[in-house]
Amino acid sequence: MFRISNKVLIPDEEIRVSAIRAGGPGGQNVNKLSSAVHLRFDIRASSLPDFYKERLLKLSDRRISGEGVIVIKARTHRTREKNLADALERLALLIRQAAVRQKARKPTRPGKAARQRRVDAKTRRGKTKALRRKVHPD
């Protein structure tokens, strides 16, 4: 069981992990070992509460496919175990972030003093520009 929060647990069977070869530095091991991890988690087929499923499917995250499958590739570490731990942590973080509700934004307007300062600044700027004009003899 993989723990997301105190109340939310994901059975290990719902998380599919496969080892793939990772590019980059690593000497001879790059060609021999599969140290990168490819994690797949099907949101719709999971045992997550409906609230989490709806929120995850609404996210516009490139890691979530059109079929509702979260795909996480972890290849930053040189060992498979560390990459697996990194992928699981990123999955948990994504699910936790989906559960957080954004506060509703209250539209505000500038105060009276701020509006006055803006008008005064415009007037000052206009006077400065007026002084740059050519003087026309009358």
Secondary structure as UniProt FT lines:
FT   STRAND          2..3
FT   STRAND          9..10
FT   HELIX           12..14
FT   STRAND          15..20
FT   TURN            27..28
FT   HELIX           29..32
FT   STRAND          36..42
FT   TURN            44..45
FT   HELIX           50..58
FT   TURN            62..63
FT   TURN            66..67
FT   STRAND          69..74
FT   HELIX           80..99
FT   HELIX           112..131
//
